[in-house]
Amino acid sequence: MVKDADKLTFGQHLKVVTPHAIEGVLKYPPGRWITNARLTHYQGLLLDAPRIIFAEPTALNPATLLPTPDLRAPLHDCQEIMAEVTQVRPDLQDTALPNSKLVWYTDGSSFVIDGVRRTGAAVVDQGGNIIWNASLSPGTSAQKAELIALAEALERAEGRRVTVYTDSRYAFGTVHVHGAIYRERGFVTAEGKTLRNLPEVRRLLLAVQMPRAVAVVHIPGHQSAQTPEAEGNRRAHEAAKAVAVASSALALTLPTPELPRLPPRPNYTPEDLRWIQNHHCPESDQQGLTALGLRSITLTCAEPASWRRRKLRSGSYGDTLITL
């Protein structure tokens, strides 16, 4: 609205009348509900412009006439509403819990080897000990692996205080911001399409309710710093990559069925000889084989009861009669 109004006011002073605390909403922690780039854009457009003045409406709002049990409490708190609609758990934190019993790091790794995408996920503790790691099915994306790793960590911390570090903005945003929106929309996108990674998102939103107290903290990934967070993230990444490399798709190798061995020289039965004579086949060659047109056939009496005559079509020689 401000951009469109500038076209009419030519940069003059503009008073924005709204019952919402826009200034307070824009100063809310950005990691919760809005990206840093978008927040900077809105702050520069609305807060840093001295010509824009925010004012509360003086007209009577009919909603204020509704009976309320506590007239002293504010009827509408924008920051409180933002916190409620963007959190899947009221006490969910994005900073480390004090006196946390468990401090875990999660990561997923996905790469291509010999044309096949290998994916692994892992959860490690502060000492680098592997709490859980697993190789995921070929073709699993890195984002799905991050969701699985975070959900696994939260499920294993059921009933305890846990701080989980992840370098995935996708997993962090799903827990802190988008999860509540997904749930409110019925787990569909704004276009009405099925949500990507829906089973993993549902599992994560259920898993975050299991710990007694929980904090999901985002940290930069692949850092060379010597901080505990960076070292824990590196160990989680190494564990996820190692299990992905070590895994190999189980291949079912079936033995090639062996053909029955033929005798050095065929032994024709009287029935075979009559069939050869009726079809005007040439005489046998030096190996005792009887030629049929341009094809050679071998008849053996090893299992005469199982022989059957079949008519096969050859791409080069048309119809060919052979005796098997």
C-alpha positions in Angstrom: 0.0 0.0 0.0 2.9 2.4 0.8 4.4 1.8 -2.6 1.2 2.6 -4.4 0.6 5.6 -2.2 4.0 7.0 -3.1 2.8 7.3 -6.7 0.1 9.7 -5.6 1.9 11.6 -2.8 5.2 12.0 -4.7 7.2 11.2 -1.6 5.3 13.5 0.8 4.5 12.6 4.4 2.2 9.6 4.8 0.2 8.6 7.8 -0.7 4.9 8.1 -3.7 4.2 10.4 -3.9 0.6 11.5 -5.0 -1.1 14.7 -2.0 -3.5 14.4 1.4 -2.8 16.0 3.3 -2.9 12.8 6.5 -1.5 14.3 6.5 -4.1 17.0 5.9 -6.9 14.6 8.8 -5.9 12.4 11.1 -5.7 15.4 10.1 -9.3 16.4 13.0 -11.8 16.2 13.4 -12.4 12.5 14.4 -16.1 12.7 10.9 -17.0 13.8 8.7 -16.0 11.0 10.5 -14.0 8.3 13.8 -14.1 6.4 16.5 -11.5 7.1 16.3 -10.2 3.5 12.6 -9.7 3.6 12.8 -8.1 7.1 15.4 -5.7 6.0 13.3 -4.7 3.0 10.3 -4.0 5.2 12.2 -2.2 7.8 13.9 0.1 5.2 10.5 0.8 3.6 8.4 1.3 6.7 10.6 2.0 9.7 13.6 3.9 8.4 11.5 6.4 6.4 10.8 9.5 8.5 8.0 10.6 6.2 5.8 7.6 7.3 3.9 7.9 10.5 1.9 5.1 12.1 -1.2 6.0 14.0 -4.0 4.2 15.8 -7.5 4.6 14.6 -9.7 7.0 16.5 -13.0 5.6 15.3 -14.8 3.2 17.6 -14.2 -0.4 16.8 -17.4 -2.4 17.2 -15.4 -5.4 18.5 -14.5 -3.4 21.6 -18.2 -3.4 22.6 -18.2 -7.1 23.0 -18.2 -8.2 26.7 -14.9 -9.4 28.1 -14.2 -10.8 31.5 -11.0 -8.7 32.0 -11.2 -5.2 30.7 -7.7 -4.4 32.0 -5.9 -6.8 29.7 -5.2 -5.8 26.1 -7.8 -7.0 23.7 -5.3 -7.5 20.9 -1.6 -8.2 21.2 0.1 -8.6 17.8 3.3 -10.1 19.1 1.5 -12.6 21.2 -0.7 -13.6 18.3 2.4 -14.0 16.0 4.0 -16.2 18.6 0.9 -18.4 18.9 0.3 -18.9 15.2 4.0 -19.5 14.3 4.8 -22.1 17.0 3.9 -25.7 17.1 4.7 -25.8 20.8 4.3 -22.9 23.3 7.6 -23.5 25.1 9.7 -24.3 22.0 13.0 -22.4 22.1 15.5 -21.4 19.4 18.3 -20.9 21.8 20.1 -23.5 23.9 18.3 -24.6 27.1 20.1 -23.9 30.4 21.1 -27.1 32.2 20.0 -29.2 29.2 20.5 -32.9 30.0 21.1 -33.7 26.3 22.9 -31.7 23.7 22.7 -33.3 20.3 23.7 -32.4 16.7 21.8 -33.7 13.6 22.8 -33.6 10.0 22.0 -35.3 6.7 24.3 -36.0 3.7 23.3 -36.6 0.1 25.5 -37.1 -2.9 25.7 -39.1 -6.1 28.0 -42.1 -6.6 28.0 -44.0 -9.9 24.8 -42.3 -11.0 23.0 -43.3 -7.8 22.1 -40.7 -5.1 23.3 -41.9 -1.7 21.8 -40.4 1.5 22.5 -40.8 5.1 21.4 -39.1 8.4 23.0 -39.1 11.8 22.6 -37.8 15.4 25.7 -37.3 17.6 26.3 -35.9 21.1 28.8 -33.4 22.3 31.5 -36.0 22.5 31.0 -37.1 18.9 29.4 -40.4 19.9 26.9 -41.6 17.4 23.4 -41.7 19.0 21.8 -42.8 15.7 22.7 -43.1 12.1 21.1 -44.8 9.1 21.4 -45.1 5.4 18.3 -43.9 3.7 16.8 -45.2 0.5 18.6 -44.2 -2.8 17.2 -41.0 -4.2 16.3 -39.4 -0.9 16.9 -35.7 -0.9 19.1 -33.8 1.6 16.1 -31.9 2.9 14.2 -35.1 3.7 17.3 -36.5 5.4 17.5 -33.4 7.6 13.8 -33.8 8.7 14.4 -37.5 9.5 17.5 -36.8 11.5 15.8 -34.1 13.6 12.7 -36.1 14.2 14.8 -39.1 15.3 16.6 -36.9 17.8 13.4 -35.5 19.3 11.8 -39.0 19.5 14.8 -40.4 21.3 14.7 -37.5 23.8 11.2 -38.3 24.9 10.5 -37.0 28.4 13.9 -35.3 28.8 15.4 -31.8 28.4 17.2 -31.6 25.0 18.9 -29.0 22.9 19.2 -30.1 19.2 21.4 -28.2 16.8 20.8 -28.4 13.1 22.4 -26.6 10.1 19.2 -27.0 8.0 17.1 -23.9 7.6 14.4 -26.1 6.1 14.1 -28.3 9.2 14.5 -25.3 11.5 11.8 -23.4 9.7 9.5 -26.3 9.7 9.6 -26.6 13.4 9.6 -22.9 14.3 7.6 -21.2 11.6 6.0 -23.2 8.8 4.8 -26.2 10.8 1.9 -24.3 12.4 1.0 -22.9 9.0 1.1 -26.3 7.4 -1.1 -27.7 10.1 -3.6 -24.8 9.8 -3.8 -25.2 6.0 -4.3 -29.0 6.2 -0.8 -29.8 5.1 -1.2 -28.4 1.6 0.5 -25.5 -0.2 -1.0 -22.2 -1.0 -1.8 -23.6 -4.5 -3.7 -26.5 -2.9 -1.0 -29.1 -3.8 0.2 -31.8 -1.5 3.0 -30.7 0.7 6.5 -31.9 -0.2 7.9 -34.5 2.3 4.5 -34.7 4.0 5.2 -37.9 6.0 8.4 -36.5 7.4 6.8 -33.2 8.2 4.0 -34.9 10.1 6.5 -37.1 12.0 8.6 -34.1 13.0 5.6 -32.1 14.3 4.6 -35.0 16.4 8.2 -35.7 17.6 8.7 -32.1 18.8 6.0 -32.6 21.4 7.7 -35.6 23.0 10.6 -34.0 25.0 9.8 -32.4 28.4 11.7 -29.3 27.3 13.1 -28.7 23.9 15.2 -26.2 22.0 15.9 -26.5 18.2 18.8 -24.2 17.4 20.1 -23.3 13.9 23.8 -23.1 13.4 25.8 -22.5 10.2 27.0 -25.6 8.5 30.4 -26.7 7.3 32.3 -24.2 9.5 36.0 -24.5 10.3 35.7 -22.7 13.7 36.7 -24.6 16.8 33.5 -23.8 18.8 31.6 -26.7 20.3 28.7 -26.1 17.9 30.9 -26.1 14.8 32.7 -29.3 15.9 29.4 -31.0 16.7 28.0 -30.1 13.3 31.1 -31.5 11.6 30.9 -34.8 13.5 27.3 -35.2 12.6 28.0 -34.5 9.0 30.9 -37.0 9.0 28.7 -39.7 10.6 25.9 -39.1 8.0 28.4 -39.2 5.1 30.1 -42.3 6.4 26.9 -44.3 6.7 25.8 -43.2 3.3 29.1 -44.2 1.7 29.2 -47.6 3.5 25.7 -48.5 2.4 25.2 -50.3 -0.9 22.1 -51.3 -2.5 21.4 -55.0 -2.0 21.4 -56.6 -5.4 19.7 -59.9 -6.0 21.9 -62.0 -8.3 20.2 -64.9 -9.9 22.3 -67.7 -11.3 22.1 -68.2 -15.0 20.2 -71.4 -15.7 22.5 -74.0 -17.2 21.5 -75.6 -20.5 21.6 -79.4 -20.7 24.9 -80.7 -22.0 24.7 -82.2 -25.4 26.5 -85.4 -26.5 29.5 -85.0 -28.8 27.4 -86.6 -31.6 23.6 -86.6 -31.8 21.8 -89.9 -31.6 18.7 -89.7 -33.7 15.7 -91.8 -32.9 13.7 -93.5 -35.6 11.0 -90.8 -35.1 13.6 -88.1 -35.7 14.8 -89.8 -38.8 11.3 -90.0 -40.2 10.8 -86.3 -39.4 14.1 -85.4 -41.2 13.1 -87.4 -44.2 9.7 -85.9 -44.4 11.1 -82.4 -44.4 13.7 -83.1 -47.1 16.6 -82.1 -44.9 20.2 -82.4 -46.3 22.4 -85.2 -45.2 24.3 -85.0 -41.9 27.6 -83.1 -41.9 30.9 -84.3 -40.3 29.6 -83.6 -36.8 26.5 -85.6 -37.3 24.2 -82.5 -37.4 21.3 -82.3 -39.8 20.8 -79.0 -41.5 17.4 -77.4 -41.8 17.4 -74.7 -44.3 20.0 -72.2 -43.2 19.8 -73.3 -39.6 21.4 -76.4 -37.9 19.5 -78.4 -35.3 20.8 -80.9 -32.8 18.6 -83.7 -31.7 19.6 -85.8 -28.7 17.9 -88.8 -27.1 19.1 -88.0 -23.6 15.5 -87.2 -22.5 13.2 -88.4 -25.4 10.1 -88.1 -23.3 10.5 -84.4 -22.8 11.1 -83.4 -26.5 8.5 -81.3 -28.2 8.3 -79.8 -31.6 8.0 -76.1 -31.7 7.7 -73.6 -34.5 9.9 -70.6 -33.9 10.1 -67.4 -36.0 13.5 -66.2 -36.9 14.1 -62.6 -37.9 16.6 -63.5 -40.5 15.3 -66.8 -42.0 11.6 -66.6 -41.5 9.8 -69.6 -40.0 12.1 -72.3 -38.9 11.2 -75.8 -37.6 13.4 -77.3 -34.9 13.1 -80.2 -32.6 13.9 -79.5 -28.9 
